[in-house]
Amino acid sequence: MRYACALILGGFVWMASAEVHAHHAVQAAFDQDDHATLTGVLTKVLWINPHVRWFMDVKDAGGKVTTWTISGAGPGGFRDIGISGRDVFRAGETYTAIVAKARDGSPNGYVLTFVLPDGRKIDLWHQYKSEPTTAGAQ
């Protein structure tokens, strides 16, 4: 019995430490000084904790399509400012996202700004000091 309790307790400690280790600062994964402007078709939105994620098919000048994964704050933060996934983001529509690019060079970014299909601009993260001033800058 004592051995079983020790195993269970050890398992909880291991899971808790893995959870703390798994969550990292956004600045560790994304470069606040290296932005990309992505225009593409939204294929999917995951409106779940801990971070909302958008998936966009972005075509480069040569016609090659790359699927970018864009992360943002949690859904609660968006709801607090009046944005919900169903109301604003729809698969199949074309969006422009200005993102801080992943430090590892993968097609991942942390959203700074979205330009909606109707032209409205939504600034989503103001913590970056070097936020681009136009939707067309890269």
C-alpha positions in Angstrom: 0.0 0.0 0.0 2.8 2.4 0.9 4.5 1.6 -2.4 1.3 2.4 -4.4 0.8 5.7 -2.6 4.4 6.7 -3.3 3.9 5.8 -7.0 0.8 7.9 -7.2 2.3 10.8 -5.4 5.4 10.6 -7.6 3.2 10.6 -10.7 1.4 13.7 -9.6 4.7 15.5 -8.9 6.1 14.4 -12.3 2.9 15.6 -14.2 2.9 18.9 -12.4 6.6 19.6 -13.2 6.0 18.6 -16.8 3.1 21.1 -17.0 5.2 24.0 -15.6 8.1 23.2 -17.9 5.9 22.9 -21.0 4.6 26.5 -20.7 7.1 29.0 -21.7 7.4 32.7 -22.4 6.2 33.8 -25.9 9.4 35.7 -26.4 11.4 32.4 -26.0 9.7 30.9 -29.0 9.0 34.0 -31.2 11.3 36.8 -32.2 9.6 40.2 -31.5 12.0 41.9 -33.9 11.4 39.5 -36.9 7.9 40.0 -38.3 6.2 38.4 -41.3 3.1 39.6 -43.1 1.1 36.5 -44.2 -1.9 36.6 -46.5 -3.7 33.3 -47.0 -6.8 31.2 -46.6 -7.8 30.3 -43.1 -8.2 26.6 -42.9 -8.9 26.0 -39.3 -9.2 27.8 -35.9 -8.7 26.1 -32.5 -10.5 28.3 -30.1 -9.2 26.5 -27.0 -6.9 27.0 -24.1 -4.1 27.7 -23.5 -3.7 29.6 -26.8 -6.0 30.2 -29.7 -4.4 28.8 -32.9 -5.1 29.7 -36.5 -4.0 27.6 -39.5 -3.5 29.5 -42.8 -2.5 28.3 -46.2 -0.1 30.9 -47.5 1.1 30.9 -51.1 4.5 32.4 -51.9 5.5 34.2 -55.0 6.4 30.9 -56.7 3.0 29.4 -56.0 4.2 27.0 -53.2 1.6 26.8 -50.4 2.9 26.6 -46.8 0.5 26.0 -43.9 1.4 28.4 -41.1 0.3 27.9 -37.5 -0.4 31.2 -35.8 -0.8 31.4 -32.0 -2.4 34.0 -29.8 -3.6 34.6 -26.3 -6.2 32.3 -24.7 -9.8 32.5 -25.7 -10.8 34.3 -22.5 -8.6 37.3 -23.4 -10.3 37.6 -26.8 -13.7 37.3 -25.3 -12.8 40.1 -22.9 -12.3 42.5 -25.8 -15.4 41.3 -27.7 -13.8 38.9 -30.2 -15.1 35.4 -30.6 -13.9 32.8 -33.0 -17.2 32.2 -34.7 -18.0 35.9 -35.2 -14.7 37.0 -36.7 -12.7 34.1 -38.0 -14.2 31.8 -40.7 -12.4 28.9 -42.5 -12.2 29.4 -46.2 -11.9 33.2 -46.1 -8.7 35.2 -46.8 -6.9 37.0 -44.0 -3.7 38.9 -43.5 -1.8 38.3 -40.3 1.2 40.2 -39.1 3.2 37.8 -36.8 6.3 37.6 -34.8 8.2 34.7 -36.5 9.3 31.5 -34.7 12.9 31.6 -33.6 13.4 28.0 -35.0 12.6 29.0 -38.6 9.4 26.9 -38.7 6.2 28.3 -40.3 4.8 29.4 -36.9 4.1 32.9 -35.6 2.6 34.8 -32.8 -0.1 37.1 -34.0 0.4 40.9 -33.6 -2.4 42.0 -36.0 -5.1 40.5 -38.2 -6.6 42.2 -41.2 -10.0 40.8 -41.8 -11.5 40.0 -45.2 -13.6 43.2 -44.9 -10.5 45.3 -44.3 -10.9 45.9 -40.6 -7.6 45.7 -38.7 -7.5 44.1 -35.2 -4.3 44.7 -33.2 -4.1 41.8 -30.8 -0.9 42.1 -28.9 0.6 45.4 -27.9 3.4 44.1 -25.7 5.7 44.1 -28.7 7.5 47.5 -28.8 8.4 47.2 -32.5 4.9 46.5 -33.9 4.7 47.2 -37.6 2.8 50.3 -38.6 1.2 49.0 -41.9 -0.4 45.8 -42.9 1.8 45.5 -46.0 5.2 45.7 -44.3 7.3 42.6 -43.9 
